[in-house]
Amino acid sequence: MRRTLVGLYAYLAFLIVMLIWLPIMGAIAVFDRGNLRRRGQWMRRFGRVTSRLAPMWRFRVEGRGPADIRERAYVVVSNHVAAGDPFLLSSLPWDMRWIAKRSLFQSPGLGWLMKLGGDLPVVRGEGASVRPMMAKARATLASGLPIMIFPEGTRTSDGSVGRFKDGAFELAIASGAPILPVVIAGTERCMPKGAWFFGDTDAAVRVLAPIPTAGLTAADPSGPGSR
């Protein structure tokens, strides 16, 4: 009974915050359209506020990231465990523009926020979608704003880390941007894949050391473990 009541409270809090955020982000998108950093800041604030209002979620960040991440663009890559991952990653102390599958942008409410936040939709394997997305991602990195990608392409179904697709690493090499790996643990209990309920959990994201891409070429991502 308690779990049901807490879950209903979390859904209600999520809805209320979303209704507050939509007009705010809509106004920012109209009057400050070119400022992707500001639009992204408000999107990540949405993630932080909603996760703090969910009493069953306890998130923490381990590590602070490179000292220059607010001035220099990085390609941030993370394993993808569950639907709660973006909320946990919103706790990271820097701004990012996210790349996500197009279907997420088509969902009412959250999809609208992602569009207003300036995130980039893509249909994996569809060149007509991938090419313009990559061009926008390169322009974003050139402006000094980090890009966030889940290189597995989808959430894990059994807790193991899937094979990484090459796109994130090709983007980093082409742009000369370092790769910043982060590791998520615990979110599989936040909102398991295919479940409608919020779970009680402690989850963490750990920031690892950046990986330079200087001197690498387009042939380098296609080593062992990639496809």
C-alpha positions as CSV (number, residue, x, y, z in Angstrom):
1,M,0.0,0.0,0.0
2,R,2.8,2.4,1.0
3,R,4.6,1.7,-2.3
4,T,1.5,2.4,-4.3
5,L,0.9,5.7,-2.5
6,V,4.5,6.8,-2.9
7,G,4.4,5.9,-6.5
8,L,1.2,7.9,-7.1
9,Y,2.8,10.9,-5.3
10,A,5.9,10.6,-7.6
11,Y,3.8,10.5,-10.7
12,L,1.7,13.5,-9.6
13,A,4.9,15.5,-8.7
14,F,6.4,14.6,-12.1
15,L,3.2,15.8,-13.9
16,I,3.0,19.1,-11.9
17,V,6.7,19.9,-12.5
18,M,6.3,19.1,-16.2
19,L,3.3,21.5,-16.5
20,I,5.3,24.2,-14.9
21,W,8.4,23.6,-17.0
22,L,6.6,23.5,-20.4
23,P,5.7,27.2,-20.7
24,I,9.0,28.2,-19.2
25,M,11.0,26.2,-21.7
26,G,8.6,27.2,-24.5
27,A,9.4,30.9,-23.7
28,I,13.1,30.3,-23.7
29,A,13.0,28.4,-27.0
30,V,11.1,31.3,-28.6
31,F,13.0,34.3,-27.2
32,D,16.4,32.8,-26.7
33,R,16.4,30.1,-29.4
34,G,20.0,30.2,-30.3
35,N,21.2,29.7,-26.7
36,L,21.4,25.9,-26.6
37,R,23.3,26.0,-23.3
38,R,20.5,27.8,-21.5
39,R,17.8,25.6,-23.0
40,G,19.7,22.5,-21.9
41,Q,20.2,23.9,-18.4
42,W,16.5,24.1,-17.9
43,M,16.0,20.6,-19.3
44,R,18.5,19.2,-16.8
45,R,17.0,21.2,-14.0
46,F,13.7,19.4,-14.8
47,G,15.5,16.1,-14.3
48,R,17.1,17.2,-11.0
49,V,13.9,18.7,-9.6
50,T,11.7,15.6,-10.5
51,S,14.3,13.1,-9.1
52,R,14.5,15.0,-5.8
53,L,10.8,15.0,-5.5
54,A,10.7,11.2,-5.9
55,P,11.3,10.0,-2.3
56,M,12.2,6.5,-3.4
57,W,15.2,7.7,-5.5
58,R,18.5,8.5,-3.8
59,F,21.1,9.7,-6.4
60,R,24.7,10.6,-6.0
61,V,27.6,11.6,-8.3
62,E,31.1,10.2,-7.8
63,G,33.8,12.4,-9.3
64,R,33.6,15.9,-10.7
65,G,34.9,15.5,-14.2
66,P,37.6,17.5,-16.0
67,A,38.3,21.0,-14.7
68,D,37.8,22.5,-18.2
69,I,34.5,20.8,-19.1
70,R,32.5,24.1,-18.9
71,E,34.8,25.6,-21.5
72,R,35.8,22.7,-23.6
73,A,33.4,20.2,-25.4
74,Y,33.5,16.5,-24.6
75,V,31.7,13.5,-26.0
76,V,30.2,12.0,-22.8
77,V,29.3,8.3,-23.1
78,S,27.5,6.2,-20.6
79,N,26.1,2.7,-20.2
80,H,22.3,2.6,-20.4
81,V,20.5,0.7,-17.6
82,A,16.9,2.0,-17.3
83,A,14.5,4.8,-17.9
84,G,15.8,6.5,-14.8
85,D,19.3,7.1,-16.3
86,P,18.6,10.6,-17.7
87,F,17.3,11.7,-14.3
88,L,20.5,10.5,-12.6
89,L,22.7,12.0,-15.3
90,S,21.0,15.3,-14.9
91,S,22.8,15.5,-11.5
92,L,26.2,15.9,-13.3
93,P,27.6,19.4,-12.7
94,W,27.8,20.5,-16.3
95,D,25.6,21.1,-19.4
96,M,25.2,18.7,-22.3
97,R,23.1,18.3,-25.4
98,W,21.7,14.8,-25.7
99,I,21.3,12.5,-28.7
100,A,18.3,10.2,-28.3
101,K,16.1,8.0,-30.4
102,R,13.4,9.9,-32.3
103,S,10.5,8.0,-30.8
104,L,11.2,9.6,-27.4
105,F,10.6,13.0,-28.9
106,Q,7.2,11.9,-30.1
107,S,5.9,11.2,-26.5
108,P,3.6,13.9,-25.0
109,G,5.1,16.0,-22.3
110,L,8.6,14.6,-22.0
111,G,9.1,14.5,-25.7
112,W,8.0,18.2,-26.0
113,L,10.5,19.1,-23.3
114,M,13.3,17.3,-25.1
115,K,12.5,19.3,-28.3
116,L,12.4,22.6,-26.4
117,G,15.6,21.7,-24.6
118,G,17.4,21.4,-28.0
119,D,18.3,17.7,-27.8
120,L,18.9,15.8,-31.0
121,P,16.6,13.1,-32.3
122,V,18.0,10.2,-34.5
123,V,16.7,7.1,-36.1
124,R,19.6,4.6,-35.8
125,G,20.7,3.2,-39.1
126,E,18.7,5.6,-41.2
127,G,21.2,7.8,-43.1
128,A,18.7,10.6,-43.8
129,S,18.4,11.0,-40.0
130,V,21.9,10.2,-38.9
131,R,23.8,12.6,-41.2
132,P,22.0,15.9,-40.2
133,M,22.1,14.8,-36.6
134,M,25.9,14.3,-36.8
135,A,26.3,17.7,-38.5
136,K,24.4,19.4,-35.6
137,A,26.4,17.4,-33.1
138,R,29.7,18.5,-34.6
139,A,28.5,22.1,-34.6
140,T,27.5,21.8,-31.0
141,L,30.9,20.5,-30.0
142,A,32.5,23.3,-32.0
143,S,30.5,25.8,-29.9
144,G,32.0,24.3,-26.7
145,L,29.0,22.4,-25.5
146,P,29.4,18.7,-24.6
147,I,27.3,16.0,-26.3
148,M,25.8,13.1,-24.4
149,I,25.3,9.6,-26.0
150,F,24.4,6.1,-24.9
151,P,26.7,4.2,-27.3
152,E,24.8,0.9,-26.7
153,G,21.9,2.4,-28.4
154,T,19.3,1.0,-26.1
155,R,18.7,-0.1,-22.5
156,T,20.1,-3.3,-21.2
157,S,17.7,-6.2,-20.6
158,D,19.8,-8.2,-18.2
159,G,22.1,-5.8,-16.5
160,S,25.1,-6.5,-18.8
161,V,26.8,-3.8,-20.9
162,G,26.0,-4.3,-24.6
163,R,28.3,-3.7,-27.5
164,F,29.0,-0.1,-28.3
165,K,28.1,1.4,-31.6
166,D,30.8,3.4,-33.4
167,G,28.9,6.7,-33.8
168,A,29.9,8.4,-30.5
169,F,33.6,7.6,-31.1
170,E,33.5,8.6,-34.8
171,L,31.9,11.9,-33.7
172,A,34.6,12.5,-31.0
173,I,37.5,11.7,-33.5
174,A,36.0,13.8,-36.3
175,S,35.6,16.8,-33.9
176,G,38.8,16.3,-32.0
177,A,36.8,16.2,-28.7
178,P,38.0,14.0,-25.8
179,I,35.7,11.1,-24.7
180,L,34.4,11.3,-21.2
181,P,33.1,8.0,-19.9
182,V,30.6,7.8,-17.0
183,V,29.3,4.7,-15.4
184,I,25.7,4.2,-14.1
185,A,24.8,1.7,-11.4
186,G,21.5,1.1,-9.5
187,T,19.0,2.7,-11.8
188,E,17.6,-0.7,-12.9
189,R,15.6,-0.5,-9.7
190,C,14.4,3.1,-10.4
191,M,12.2,2.1,-13.2
192,P,12.9,-1.3,-14.7
193,K,12.6,-1.8,-18.4
194,G,8.9,-2.5,-19.3
195,A,7.7,-1.6,-15.8
196,W,5.3,1.3,-15.0
197,F,6.2,1.7,-11.3
198,F,9.0,3.6,-9.5
199,G,11.3,1.4,-7.5
200,D,13.1,2.2,-4.2
201,T,16.8,2.5,-4.9
202,D,20.2,4.1,-4.3
203,A,21.8,4.8,-7.7
204,A,25.1,6.5,-8.6
205,V,27.0,7.8,-11.6
206,R,30.7,7.7,-11.5
207,V,32.8,10.1,-13.7
208,L,35.9,8.4,-15.1
209,A,39.1,9.9,-16.6
210,P,38.7,11.5,-20.1
211,I,40.2,9.7,-23.1
212,P,41.9,11.9,-25.6
213,T,41.2,11.4,-29.3
214,A,44.1,13.4,-30.8
215,G,45.9,11.4,-33.4
216,L,43.1,8.9,-33.9
217,T,41.5,8.3,-37.3
218,A,38.1,7.1,-38.5
219,A,39.4,3.5,-38.6
220,D,40.2,3.4,-34.9
221,P,36.6,2.9,-33.5
222,S,36.2,-0.4,-35.4
223,G,38.4,-2.4,-33.1
224,P,37.5,-5.4,-30.9
225,G,34.1,-5.1,-29.2
226,S,32.7,-2.6,-31.6
227,R,30.3,-3.1,-34.5
